[in-house]
Each structure stands twice: as C-alpha cells, then as structure tokens.
Amino acid sequence: MQAYRMETIVQPGGVLTLQYLPLPEGEKVEVIILVQQPDFEKSDKYPLRGMPVVYHDPFEPAVPETDWEVYK
C-alpha cells in the first residue's frame, strides 16, 4: 500500500476536500485522518531545563514561628 501525505483545513460543516490526488480515477483508497497538535504544545515542554537553580535563605523557615500552632 502506497501512502500519500496531504495537509488541508476542515471547512465549515466538517467538509474536507482533497484535490489533485496522484491517483487514477476510480482507484479504491482508505482515508485516515490525523489531527495536528496546536503550536503551543509543540514548544519546549521544559523551558527551565538547564537553567541554574538558586536558593535564597534555604534554612529560613517557610512560615514565621509566630504562626506555628505548636508555639501557641
């Protein structure tokens, strides 16, 4: 089975038109539709990969001691 790739846009009403196919008239074909992902999903999934990690006051408590219920 020979495969041909064509890209087109679905028209209103779900109409899909393929023109200028390199096939003789009356040829039996099977059509498989693959939906392309939007461009924003094709972008880098990990934009911070390779960036330096900086810790500001890593040993300072995340919550002030006065807010801890244990000390009340």
N, CA, C and O atoms as a printed pandas DataFrame, in Angstrom:
     atom_number atom_name residue_name chain_id  residue_number  x_coord  y_coord  z_coord
0              1         N          MET        A               1    0.858   -1.178    0.000
1              2        CA          MET        A               1    0.000    0.000    0.000
2              3         C          MET        A               1    0.900    1.236    0.000
3              4         O          MET        A               1    1.810    1.345    0.821
4              5         N          GLN        A               2    0.651    2.134   -0.894
5              6        CA          GLN        A               2    1.404    3.386   -1.014
6              7         C          GLN        A               2    0.728    4.462   -0.172
7              8         O          GLN        A               2   -0.500    4.552   -0.162
8              9         N          ALA        A               3    1.513    5.286    0.541
9             10        CA          ALA        A               3    0.961    6.358    1.376
10            11         C          ALA        A               3    1.280    7.706    0.745
11            12         O          ALA        A               3    2.379    7.921    0.233
12            13         N          TYR        A               4    0.317    8.603    0.787
13            14        CA          TYR        A               4    0.491    9.980    0.324
14            15         C          TYR        A               4    0.104   10.900    1.463
15            16         O          TYR        A               4   -0.869   10.649    2.174
16            17         N          ARG        A               5    0.862   11.956    1.630
17            18        CA          ARG        A               5    0.584   12.903    2.710
18            19         C          ARG        A               5    0.094   14.214    2.107
19            20         O          ARG        A               5    0.708   14.765    1.193
20            21         N          MET        A               6   -1.026   14.699    2.638
21            22        CA          MET        A               6   -1.574   15.989    2.220
22            23         C          MET        A               6   -2.060   16.704    3.476
23            24         O          MET        A               6   -2.567   16.069    4.401
24            25         N          GLU        A               7   -1.907   17.998    3.506
25            26        CA          GLU        A               7   -2.432   18.796    4.615
26            27         C          GLU        A               7   -3.494   19.727    4.079
27            28         O          GLU        A               7   -3.331   20.333    3.020
28            29         N          THR        A               8   -4.586   19.836    4.818
29            30        CA          THR        A               8   -5.681   20.721    4.438
30            31         C          THR        A               8   -6.408   21.155    5.696
31            32         O          THR        A               8   -6.106   20.675    6.788
32            33         N          ILE        A               9   -7.347   22.043    5.552
33            34        CA          ILE        A               9   -8.104   22.580    6.677
34            35         C          ILE        A               9   -9.560   22.181    6.517
35            36         O          ILE        A               9  -10.124   22.249    5.425
36            37         N          VAL        A              10  -10.157   21.763    7.626
37            38        CA          VAL        A              10  -11.562   21.377    7.604
38            39         C          VAL        A              10  -12.406   22.636    7.403
39            40         O          VAL        A              10  -12.217   23.635    8.097
40            41         N          GLN        A              11  -13.324   22.581    6.466
41            42        CA          GLN        A              11  -14.197   23.703    6.142
42            43         C          GLN        A              11  -15.427   23.688    7.045
43            44         O          GLN        A              11  -15.691   22.682    7.704
44            45         N          PRO        A              12  -16.182   24.781    7.087
45            46        CA          PRO        A              12  -17.413   24.801    7.895
46            47         C          PRO        A              12  -18.319   23.627    7.548
47            48         O          PRO        A              12  -18.438   23.228    6.389
48            49         N          GLY        A              13  -18.947   23.090    8.573
49            50        CA          GLY        A              13  -19.825   21.951    8.376
50            51         C          GLY        A              13  -19.071   20.628    8.350
51            52         O          GLY        A              13  -19.656   19.588    8.047
52            53         N          GLY        A              14  -17.769   20.657    8.667
53            54        CA          GLY        A              14  -16.981   19.429    8.690
54            55         C          GLY        A              14  -16.615   18.908    7.314
55            56         O          GLY        A              14  -16.324   17.722    7.163
56            57         N          VAL        A              15  -16.623   19.775    6.301
57            58        CA          VAL        A              15  -16.324   19.355    4.939
58            59         C          VAL        A              15  -14.814   19.344    4.723
59            60         O          VAL        A              15  -14.118   20.307    5.043
60            61         N          LEU        A              16  -14.327   18.243    4.177
61            62        CA          LEU        A              16  -12.905   18.083    3.892
62            63         C          LEU        A              16  -12.756   17.785    2.404
63            64         O          LEU        A              16  -13.347   16.831    1.900
64            65         N          THR        A              17  -11.972   18.595    1.702
65            66        CA          THR        A              17  -11.811   18.435    0.261
66            67         C          THR        A              17  -10.349   18.152   -0.055
67            68         O          THR        A              17   -9.459   18.886    0.374
68            69         N          LEU        A              18  -10.111   17.091   -0.802
69            70        CA          LEU        A              18   -8.767   16.754   -1.268
70            71         C          LEU        A              18   -8.737   16.909   -2.773
71            72         O          LEU        A              18   -9.532   16.297   -3.487
72            73         N          GLN        A              19   -7.824   17.724   -3.251
73            74        CA          GLN        A              19   -7.728   17.967   -4.691
74            75         C          GLN        A              19   -6.356   17.556   -5.187
75            76         O          GLN        A              19   -5.391   17.511   -4.425
76            77         N          TYR        A              20   -6.284   17.256   -6.475
77            78        CA          TYR        A              20   -5.037   16.950   -7.179
78            79         C          TYR        A              20   -4.322   15.739   -6.581
79            80         O          TYR        A              20   -3.106   15.751   -6.389
80            81         N          LEU        A              21   -5.098   14.697   -6.290
81            82        CA          LEU        A              21   -4.513   13.457   -5.790
82            83         C          LEU        A              21   -3.765   12.751   -6.920
83            84         O          LEU        A              21   -4.239   12.731   -8.056
84            85         N          PRO        A              22   -2.603   12.174   -6.619
85            86        CA          PRO        A              22   -1.822   11.493   -7.666
86            87         C          PRO        A              22   -2.310   10.054   -7.900
87            88         O          PRO        A              22   -1.520    9.111   -7.891
88            89         N          LEU        A              23   -3.627    9.906   -8.109
89            90        CA          LEU        A              23   -4.234    8.588   -8.278
90            91         C          LEU        A              23   -5.129    8.588   -9.503
91            92         O          LEU        A              23   -5.705    9.618   -9.855
92            93         N          PRO        A              24   -5.248    7.450  -10.146
93            94        CA          PRO        A              24   -6.164    7.378  -11.288
94            95         C          PRO        A              24   -7.620    7.376  -10.810
95            96         O          PRO        A              24   -7.920    6.947   -9.696
96            97         N          GLU        A              25   -8.484    7.846  -11.640
97            98        CA          GLU        A              25   -9.912    7.901  -11.319
98            99         C          GLU        A              25  -10.437    6.493  -11.081
99           100         O          GLU        A              25  -10.123    5.571  -11.833
100          101         N          GLY        A              26  -11.241    6.330  -10.028
101          102        CA          GLY        A              26  -11.819    5.037   -9.707
102          103         C          GLY        A              26  -10.960    4.179   -8.794
103          104         O          GLY        A              26  -11.357    3.068   -8.442
104          105         N          GLU        A              27   -9.791    4.671   -8.405
105          106        CA          GLU        A              27   -8.896    3.914   -7.507
106          107         C          GLU        A              27   -9.526    3.814   -6.118
107          108         O          GLU        A              27  -10.035    4.807   -5.598
108          109         N          LYS        A              28   -9.495    2.641   -5.521
109          110        CA          LYS        A              28  -10.038    2.433   -4.182
110          111         C          LYS        A              28   -8.972    2.873   -3.171
111          112         O          LYS        A              28   -7.809    2.480   -3.271
112          113         N          VAL        A              29   -9.389    3.706   -2.182
113          114        CA          VAL        A              29   -8.441    4.240   -1.194
114          115         C          VAL        A              29   -9.020    4.103    0.208
115          116         O          VAL        A              29  -10.226    3.938    0.387
116          117         N          GLU        A              30   -8.146    4.173    1.186
117          118        CA          GLU        A              30   -8.531    4.225    2.595
118          119         C          GLU        A              30   -8.051    5.570    3.127
119          120         O          GLU        A              30   -6.908    5.957    2.885
120          121         N          VAL        A              31   -8.910    6.285    3.845
121          122        CA          VAL        A              31   -8.575    7.605    4.361
122          123         C          VAL        A              31   -8.425    7.527    5.879
123          124         O          VAL        A              31   -9.332    7.068    6.573
124          125         N          ILE        A              32   -7.284    7.974    6.388
125          126        CA          ILE        A              32   -7.026    8.049    7.823
126          127         C          ILE        A              32   -6.769    9.515    8.145
127          128         O          ILE        A              32   -5.943   10.155    7.496
128          129         N          ILE        A              33   -7.464   10.048    9.135
129          130        CA          ILE        A              33   -7.334   11.459    9.487
130          131         C          ILE        A              33   -6.535   11.575   10.779
131          132         O          ILE        A              33   -6.914   10.998   11.798
132          133         N          LEU        A              34   -5.428   12.321   10.742
133          134        CA          LEU        A              34   -4.606   12.603   11.910
134          135         C          LEU        A              34   -4.714   14.089   12.204
135          136         O          LEU        A              34   -4.422   14.914   11.338
136          137         N          VAL        A              35   -5.127   14.439   13.410
137          138        CA          VAL        A              35   -5.298   15.838   13.785
138          139         C          VAL        A              35   -3.959   16.359   14.317
139          140         O          VAL        A              35   -3.352   15.739   15.190
140          141         N          GLN        A              36   -3.503   17.498   13.788
141          142        CA          GLN        A              36   -2.250   18.086   14.230
142          143         C          GLN        A              36   -2.447   18.794   15.561
143          144         O          GLN        A              36   -3.505   19.368   15.822
144          145         N          GLN        A              37   -1.413   18.747   16.403
145          146        CA          GLN        A              37   -1.455   19.417   17.690
146          147         C          GLN        A              37   -1.230   20.914   17.490
147          148         O          GLN        A              37   -0.507   21.314   16.578
148          149         N          PRO        A              38   -1.847   21.747   18.339
149          150        CA          PRO        A              38   -1.609   23.193   18.240
150          151         C          PRO        A              38   -0.131   23.517   18.461
151          152         O          PRO        A              38    0.595   22.739   19.080
152          153         N          ASP        A              39    0.305   24.668   17.954
153          154        CA          ASP        A              39    1.713   25.057   18.027
154          155         C          ASP        A              39    2.215   25.198   19.456
155          156         O          ASP        A              39    3.381   24.908   19.723
156          157         N          PHE        A              40    1.351   25.642   20.396
157          158        CA          PHE        A              40    1.838   25.846   21.751
158          159         C          PHE        A              40    2.222   24.524   22.411
159          160         O          PHE        A              40    3.040   24.523   23.331
160          161         N          GLU        A              41    1.659   23.402   21.972
161          162        CA          GLU        A              41    2.044   22.113   22.530
162          163         C          GLU        A              41    3.318   21.585   21.892
163          164         O          GLU        A              41    3.967   20.702   22.452
164          165         N          LYS        A              42    3.683   22.104   20.745
165          166        CA          LYS        A              42    4.912   21.677   20.095
166          167         C          LYS        A              42    6.129   22.383   20.682
167          168         O          LYS        A              42    7.264   21.982   20.427
168          169         N          SER        A              43    5.896   23.433   21.467
169          170        CA          SER        A              43    7.012   24.169   22.033
170          171         C          SER        A              43    7.716   23.335   23.093
171          172         O          SER        A              43    7.257   22.249   23.447
172          173         N          ASP        A              44    8.814   23.842   23.586
173          174        CA          ASP        A              44    9.623   23.143   24.576
174          175         C          ASP        A              44    8.804   22.871   25.832
175          176         O          ASP        A              44    8.282   23.804   26.441
176          177         N          LYS        A              45    8.686   21.611   26.224
177          178        CA          LYS        A              45    7.896   21.247   27.393
178          179         C          LYS        A              45    8.611   21.611   28.685
179          180         O          LYS        A              45    7.970   21.756   29.726
180          181         N          TYR        A              46    9.915   21.759   28.633
181          182        CA          TYR        A              46   10.700   22.032   29.830
182          183         C          TYR        A              46   11.559   23.289   29.603
183          184         O          TYR        A              46   12.769   23.179   29.411
184          185         N          PRO        A              47   10.946   24.469   29.624
185          186        CA          PRO        A              47   11.701   25.684   29.290
186          187         C          PRO        A              47   12.777   26.037   30.308
187          188         O          PRO        A              47   13.690   26.793   29.978
188          189         N          LEU        A              48   12.705   25.519   31.534
189          190        CA          LEU        A              48   13.703   25.849   32.550
190          191         C          LEU        A              48   14.820   24.819   32.625
191          192         O          LEU        A              48   15.727   24.956   33.446
192          193         N          ARG        A              49   14.773   23.800   31.794
193          194        CA          ARG        A              49   15.824   22.780   31.815
194          195         C          ARG        A              49   17.158   23.423   31.467
195          196         O          ARG        A              49   17.270   24.148   30.479
196          197         N          GLY        A              50   18.158   23.155   32.280
197          198        CA          GLY        A              50   19.489   23.700   32.046
198          199         C          GLY        A              50   19.726   25.051   32.710
199          200         O          GLY        A              50   20.854   25.543   32.714
200          201         N          MET        A              51   18.688   25.655   33.266
201          202        CA          MET        A              51   18.844   26.940   33.945
202          203         C          MET        A              51   19.394   26.693   35.351
203          204         O          MET        A              51   19.097   25.661   35.953
204          205         N          PRO        A              52   20.186   27.617   35.877
205          206        CA          PRO        A              52   20.731   27.429   37.225
206          207         C          PRO        A              52   19.632   27.512   38.287
207          208         O          PRO        A              52   18.660   28.252   38.139
208          209         N          VAL        A              53   19.809   26.743   39.353
209          210        CA          VAL        A              53   18.874   26.749   40.471
210          211         C          VAL        A              53   19.499   27.575   41.578
211          212         O          VAL        A              53   20.641   27.328   41.966
212          213         N          VAL        A              54   18.764   28.558   42.095
213          214        CA          VAL        A              54   19.272   29.445   43.142
214          215         C          VAL        A              54   18.340   29.341   44.343
215          216         O          VAL        A              54   17.125   29.478   44.205
216          217         N          TYR        A              55   18.913   29.098   45.526
217          218        CA          TYR        A              55   18.141   29.022   46.754
218          219         C          TYR        A              55   18.439   30.260   47.590
219          220         O          TYR        A              55   19.596   30.502   47.935
220          221         N          HIS        A              56   17.427   31.040   47.920
221          222        CA          HIS        A              56   17.566   32.220   48.766
222          223         C          HIS        A              56   17.178   31.813   50.176
223          224         O          HIS        A              56   16.038   31.412   50.408
224          225         N          ASP        A              57   18.101   31.909   51.120
225          226        CA          ASP        A              57   17.876   31.544   52.523
226          227         C          ASP        A              57   17.234   30.158   52.633
227          228         O          ASP        A              57   16.092   30.046   53.080
228          229         N          PRO        A              58   17.941   29.115   52.238
229          230        CA          PRO        A              58   17.336   27.780   52.219
230          231         C          PRO        A              58   17.003   27.226   53.606
231          232         O          PRO        A              58   16.167   26.329   53.717
232          233         N          PHE        A              59   17.643   27.743   54.672
233          234        CA          PHE        A              59   17.392   27.218   56.007
234          235         C          PHE        A              59   16.450   28.089   56.827
235          236         O          PHE        A              59   16.176   27.776   57.985
236          237         N          GLU        A              60   15.957   29.158   56.255
237          238        CA          GLU        A              60   14.997   30.012   56.942
238          239         C          GLU        A              60   13.630   29.331   56.902
239          240         O          GLU        A              60   13.273   28.754   55.875
240          241         N          PRO        A              61   12.857   29.382   57.986
241          242        CA          PRO        A              61   11.534   28.737   57.971
242          243         C          PRO        A              61   10.625   29.349   56.906
243          244         O          PRO        A              61   10.677   30.549   56.636
244          245         N          ALA        A              62    9.809   28.514   56.323
245          246        CA          ALA        A              62    8.879   28.978   55.295
246          247         C          ALA        A              62    7.757   29.814   55.907
247          248         O          ALA        A              62    7.180   30.668   55.234
248          249         N          VAL        A              63    7.445   29.571   57.184
249          250        CA          VAL        A              63    6.386   30.282   57.895
250          251         C          VAL        A              63    6.998   30.862   59.166
251          252         O          VAL        A              63    7.779   30.182   59.831
252          253         N          PRO        A              64    6.667   32.090   59.515
253          254        CA          PRO        A              64    7.204   32.658   60.756
254          255         C          PRO        A              64    6.831   31.799   61.964
255          256         O          PRO        A              64    5.756   31.200   61.995
256          257         N          GLU        A              65    7.728   31.738   62.968
257          258        CA          GLU        A              65    7.483   30.908   64.154
258          259         C          GLU        A              65    6.211   31.306   64.883
259          260         O          GLU        A              65    5.591   30.461   65.531
260          261         N          THR        A              66    5.802   32.575   64.797
261          262        CA          THR        A              66    4.598   33.027   65.491
262          263         C          THR        A              66    3.329   32.411   64.881
263          264         O          THR        A              66    2.284   32.374   65.531
264          265         N          ASP        A              67    3.419   31.939   63.657
265          266        CA          ASP        A              67    2.251   31.337   63.004
266          267         C          ASP        A              67    2.122   29.851   63.281
267          268         O          ASP        A              67    1.119   29.251   62.896
268          269         N          TRP        A              68    3.091   29.240   63.929
269          270        CA          TRP        A              68    3.047   27.802   64.186
270          271         C          TRP        A              68    2.128   27.558   65.393
271          272         O          TRP        A              68    2.242   28.232   66.417
272          273         N          GLU        A              69    1.234   26.605   65.258
273          274        CA          GLU        A              69    0.311   26.283   66.350
274          275         C          GLU        A              69    1.038   25.626   67.515
275          276         O          GLU        A              69    0.553   25.683   68.645
276          277         N          VAL        A              70    2.162   25.017   67.277
277          278        CA          VAL        A              70    2.914   24.324   68.324
278          279         C          VAL        A              70    3.393   25.313   69.379
279          280         O          VAL        A              70    3.428   24.985   70.565
280          281         N          TYR        A              71    3.766   26.531   68.953
281          282        CA          TYR        A              71    4.302   27.525   69.869
282          283         C          TYR        A              71    3.208   28.300   70.609
283          284         O          TYR        A              71    3.520   29.110   71.481
284          285         N          LYS        A              72    1.960   28.074   70.286
285          286        CA          LYS        A              72    0.877   28.838   70.933
286          287         C          LYS        A              72    0.410   28.165   72.191
287          288         O          LYS        A              72   -0.492   28.667   72.861
